[in-house]
Amino acid sequence: MNIMTLDGYSAKIEYDAELDMFRGEILGLAGGVDFYGKNPKELRAEFKKSLQVFLEVCREKGIEPRRNYSGRFNLRISPELHEQLAIAAQAEGKSINALAQEALKQRVAA
């Protein structure tokens, strides 16, 4: 994944062949923010500018800039995988939730 971070915010970076520029999209916000640059230095500068503008608008309007997450989500898996997870969790003396959290933390840390 092409991720750029700035001040605790993350942006997904993709190449836009039509414009011959890189496009960044800041993730996890309560609104959409994107920015463009021809090279990494320009892209980072535009990221900073776009983020500052977004945060200023949020302050003016009294809006929380980051999207709120409840800490819960539904996950649909096959009955076979469910059984395998339950057995693995029991074998380790853990809940399926604890086992899943460990696996998810490993994934996003990679």
N, C-alpha and C positions, 0 to 999 in steps of 0.2 A: 504494500500500500504506500502511496505517496502522501505522507502527512507532514505538514509544516506546523510547528507550534510557536506561539508567541504569547507571553504573559498568561499562561494557563489556558489558552484557547487553542483549539486544533482546527486545521483546515485541510481539506482533501484537495490535492493538486492534480490537474489533468492537463494534457496538451490539447489545444484547440487548433486543429490543422487549418480550418477555414480562416482564422484570424492570424495564424502563425504566431501564437502567443500561448503562454501558460495561464490557466484559469484556476483560481482558488475559490473554494466555498467553505466558509467558516461553519463548523459543525456544532450542534448542541445549543443553538440559540433559539430564542423565542420568535425570531424572524429570519428572513433570508438575507445573507450578506455574501456577495462575491466580489472578486477583484482580479485584475489581470496584470501580467508583467512579461517582459521579453526574456528575462534571465532571473536567476534566483535572488540577486540583490534587489532588483526592481520589484519582484514579486513580494519579497519580505517588506519592502517599504510601503507598497500598496496595501498589503495585509494590515500593517499598523495603522495607516490612514483610514481604511474602511472600518476597522474595529473601533477606532476612536470616534468616528462619526456615529456609528451605530450605538455605542455606549452613551454618547452625549444625547442622542435622540431619546434613548430609554430613560435617562435621568430627567430630561425635560418633561416627558410624558408620564413619569412615575411607573415605568414598566420594568419588571425584572428581566434582565437581558438573557439569562440562561433559561432554557427550557426546564421545567420541573419534572422530576422523575420520582415515581412512588416507591421504587425499590421492588416492584412486583411486575412480572410479565408471565403470560401463558406460553408454554412450550409444548408443541404437539410432536410426539415421537411415535415410532411404531411400538406395538405391544411387546415385541421381542426385545427391543432396546430398553424399554421400561423394565422388563424382567431382569435383563443383564445388569442394569444400574442398581436395581433393588438388591440383587444378590451381592454385587460388589460393595455396596454401601453397608450391608449387613456384615459382610466379611471383615470390613474395616471398623465396624462398630460406629458407623456414622449414619446420618440421614441422607436420603437422596439429595436433598437441598444442599447439604454441606458438601457432598461430593461434586455436585454441579457447580457450586460457587468456586471450588478449587480449580476445576477445569476451565471455567470462564475467566478467572483471574489469570491463569497461565496463558490463555489465548490473547487477552488484551495486553499483557505485558510483553508479548513476543514482538 
